[in-house]
């Protein structure tokens, strides 16, 4: 069956389970935390620097403290949703908040990611707001969304009150999608670490590798070749998330040179799970700007939206 046919079937009949539901750890919000430095290139380096900095200038479609809305018709594969917080019984398109604030290393690919997610929403008939304004994390504002996407965030991006509002949003049955350095975010917030599934440890130089599809039935993996050969920045993690999540993709460590960034041969790289009342998807892919013009990579993200909203 062609990959595009399998993807269409997934959008119409998405699987409803992905691992077991987990309770969140006790909240442990705090300042500080570690994140990536701006150095690049050396294999095996650890990209976690010392102190929080001022918010860098925002790039892409979202201005400082602002948001850009992309609204399209309902003719795409996304369909409508009535499950958003505060939206019970309301027939409306899936609504996404893409959040890309950085308080540390800032990926050049964020602008391309925002642009690509905006187009993806338009193509599927979803609505989308892209922002770097953490003050939008309130109960009232989050009630307008079905899922929040952390797009290459880094460092401590939310204060205690904003964290609490986001926790309530997930507990209300909503979705989370983490892309790339979403795992390099909020190291001192235990609940968030459980939501993502694992924290970033280090990575080697950007290089090609083979990605193994472990579950080809999830909407996020239906369109993917197996193995999936691509170039990216291959994260390793402080802990192996496999016991607590449903692994979708893993790395063939024999297909590249991980150096000290290996995970002893068991290297999950994308996964999903039910968590504290909501659903979470994470993919460590997406370091490069080229990722966001790759239709296979974007099909993964489209499928992730489908899965986190399939409740």
Secondary structure, 3 states (H helix, E strand, C coil): CCHHHHHHHHHHCCCCCCCCCECCCCCCCCCCCCECCCCCCCCCECCCECCCCCCCCCCCCCCCCCEEEEECCCCCCCCEECCCCCCCCCCEECEEEEECCECCCCCCCHHHHHHHHHHHHHHHCCEEEEECCHHHCCHHHHCCCCEEEEECCEECCCCHHHHHHHHHHHHCCCEEEEEHHHHHECCCCHHHHHHHCCCEEEECCCEEEEEEECCCCCCCCCCCCCCEEEEECCEEECCCHHHCCEEEEEECHHHCCCHHHCCCCCCEEEEEEEECCEEEEEECCCCCHHHHHCHHHHHHHHHHHHHHHCC
